[in-house]
């Protein structure tokens, strides 16, 4: 896929809104970047749709717009002209487009102030958002079906790390982000994700060389979850972060 004006706009959008994924995409081989930027720009647009308005109906309409766009891609119908949708249509096959519909649907939780119903609901949210995004990227880059389970597990763990970083902002928005926000609950959550997360080498073997760039976005995941497991108070304090020098080293190791 040529790196045209639409993909340049996608890259700029990701750079502004999701710097970790922007850095991950830039660390990937040039041939993989169109896939990553199209998917990451789509994710930015969907993730922010519930937050740009206080009107639930308008937020629902924004998410429905993206579900309709995915349906057009899935059906092979003429796809609406849009700087993100147009390159996205060149990345997704019908099956992947239908799978990403669940990602958009899961973002409806962000519209309302209701807490997650239980741990299973929270796990499904992570699986259907970050887990689905990472698998869509891996699949688009050539990963085989037998890699789906470990990639989705790593994607969900990456989503959890990012979600824990967002807890202070969610609480400032009068949300109840965690099913169990006690220190021991946060530690158990992070420890469970670490235990379920495949190793870097196992992940890279499972997806194959061409699809490995889809994994780079998780370059901070293990470090952040280890911090949350050891010092859960860092989550509420907004202190779950990695120093720049270590970030660069981890990014290099994953790329």
ZAMARGU-4260 file (C-alpha; in steps of 0.2 Angstrom, whole numbers, plus 5000, padded with zeros to 4 digits):
<rodrens>
0) 5000/5000/5000 | 5008/5017/4995 | 5011/5029/5009 | 4999/5043/5002 | 4991/5058/5009
5) 4978/5048/5018 | 4991/5037/5027 | 5001/5053/5031 | 4986/5060/5039 | 4984/5044/5049
10) 5001/5044/5055 | 4999/5062/5061 | 4983/5058/5070 | 4992/5043/5079 | 5007/5054/5083
15) 4996/5067/5091 | 4984/5055/5101 | 4994/5039/5104 | 5012/5042/5105 | 5017/5025/5111
20) 5009/5017/5096 | 5016/5030/5085 | 5034/5026/5091 | 5030/5007/5089 | 5024/5010/5071
25) 5040/5020/5067 | 5051/5007/5074 | 5043/4994/5062 | 5049/4990/5045 | 5043/5003/5032
30) 5032/4990/5023 | 5022/4987/5039 | 5019/5005/5043 | 5004/5008/5032 | 4995/4993/5040
35) 4999/4999/5058 | 4995/5018/5055 | 4978/5014/5047 | 4973/5002/5061 | 4980/5014/5075
40) 4972/5029/5067 | 4955/5019/5067 | 4958/5015/5085 | 4961/5033/5090 | 4945/5039/5081
45) 4934/5025/5089 | 4942/5027/5107 | 4939/5046/5107 | 4922/5046/5100 | 4913/5043/5117
50) 4923/5057/5125 | 4921/5072/5112 | 4903/5075/5118 | 4893/5074/5134 | 4878/5069/5124
55) 4876/5050/5125 | 4865/5050/5109 | 4878/5059/5099 | 4892/5048/5105 | 4882/5033/5100
60) 4880/5040/5083 | 4898/5043/5081 | 4902/5025/5086 | 4888/5019/5074 | 4896/5028/5060
65) 4912/5018/5062 | 4901/5002/5063 | 4893/5006/5047 | 4910/5010/5039 | 4916/4993/5044
70) 4901/4985/5037 | 4904/4993/5021 | 4922/4985/5021 | 4915/4968/5026 | 4902/4968/5013
75) 4914/4974/4999 | 4902/4988/4996 | 4908/5005/4990 | 4917/5013/5005 | 4914/5030/5011
80) 4928/5042/5007 | 4938/5047/5023 | 4956/5049/5027 | 4955/5034/5039 | 4942/5023/5032
85) 4949/5023/5014 | 4966/5016/5019 | 4958/5005/5032 | 4948/4997/5018 | 4965/4992/5010
90) 4971/4984/5026 | 4956/4973/5032 | 4948/4958/5024 | 4929/4955/5027 | 4932/4944/5042
95) 4944/4956/5050 | 4931/4970/5047 | 4918/4960/5056 | 4929/4956/5070 | 4933/4974/5073
100) 4915/4978/5075 | 4916/4971/5092 | 4930/4984/5096 | 4918/4998/5092 | 4903/4990/5101
105) 4914/4988/5117 | 4918/5007/5117 | 4900/5010/5122 | 4905/5007/5140 | 4915/5023/5138
110) 4900/5033/5135 | 4891/5030/5151 | 4896/5031/5169 | 4890/5013/5174 | 4905/5003/5181
115) 4909/4986/5174 | 4897/4973/5179 | 4910/4961/5185 | 4928/4954/5181 | 4922/4945/5166
120) 4914/4961/5159 | 4931/4970/5162 | 4941/4956/5154 | 4929/4956/5139 | 4932/4975/5137
125) 4951/4973/5136 | 4949/4958/5124 | 4937/4966/5112 | 4947/4983/5112 | 4966/4981/5114
130) 4966/4962/5111 | 4956/4963/5095 | 4967/4978/5088 | 4983/4969/5090 | 4976/4953/5082
135) 4969/4963/5068 | 4987/4971/5065 | 4995/4954/5066 | 4983/4946/5054 | 4984/4960/5042
140) 5003/4957/5042 | 5001/4939/5038 | 5000/4930/5055 | 4991/4913/5054 | 4976/4908/5064
145) 4985/4898/5077 | 4994/4914/5083 | 4977/4922/5088 | 4976/4916/5106 | 4993/4922/5112
150) 4992/4938/5102 | 4975/4942/5109 | 4982/4938/5126 | 4996/4950/5124 | 4985/4963/5117
155) 4973/4962/5131 | 4988/4964/5144 | 4994/4979/5134 | 4976/4986/5136 | 4976/4983/5154
160) 4993/4992/5156 | 4986/5007/5147 | 4970/5006/5156 | 4979/5007/5173 | 4988/5022/5167
165) 4972/5030/5163 | 4964/5027/5180 | 4967/5044/5188 | 4959/5053/5173 | 4944/5041/5173
170) 4941/5044/5191 | 4942/5063/5188 | 4928/5060/5176 | 4918/5053/5190 | 4920/5035/5183
175) 4923/5019/5193 | 4936/5011/5182 | 4941/4995/5191 | 4930/4981/5198 | 4941/4980/5213
180) 4951/4996/5216 | 4959/4991/5232 | 4978/4989/5232 | 4977/4970/5233 | 4964/4970/5219
185) 4976/4980/5208 | 4990/4968/5212 | 4980/4953/5208 | 4974/4960/5192 | 4992/4964/5186
190) 4999/4948/5192 | 4986/4938/5183 | 4989/4947/5167 | 5008/4944/5169 | 5005/4926/5172
195) 4994/4924/5156 | 5005/4934/5145 | 5016/4925/5133 | 5035/4929/5133 | 5042/4940/5119
200) 5051/4926/5111 | 5036/4914/5111 | 5025/4928/5103 | 5038/4932/5090 | 5039/4913/5085
205) 5020/4912/5085 | 5016/4926/5073 | 5031/4924/5061 | 5043/4937/5055 | 5032/4947/5044
210) 5019/4950/5058 | 5031/4954/5072 | 5029/4972/5070 | 5011/4971/5077 | 5018/4966/5093
215) 5029/4981/5096 | 5016/4992/5103 | 5017/4981/5119 | 5035/4986/5122 | 5031/4994/5139
220) 5017/4981/5144 | 5027/4970/5155 | 5037/4984/5164 | 5021/4993/5168 | 5011/4978/5174
225) 5026/4973/5185 | 5025/4991/5193 | 5007/4989/5196 | 5009/4972/5204 | 5023/4978/5216
230) 5017/4995/5220 | 4998/4996/5216 | 4997/5014/5224 | 5006/5020/5209 | 4990/5017/5199
235) 4979/5029/5208 | 4994/5042/5210 | 4996/5042/5191 | 5014/5037/5193 | 5014/5021/5182
240) 5027/5026/5170 | 5044/5021/5162 | 5058/5032/5161 | 5063/5038/5144 | 5080/5029/5143
245) 5072/5012/5148 | 5058/5016/5135 | 5070/5017/5121 | 5079/5001/5126 | 5063/4991/5127
250) 5057/4998/5111 | 5073/4993/5103 | 5072/4976/5110 | 5054/4973/5103 | 5058/4981/5086
</rodrens>
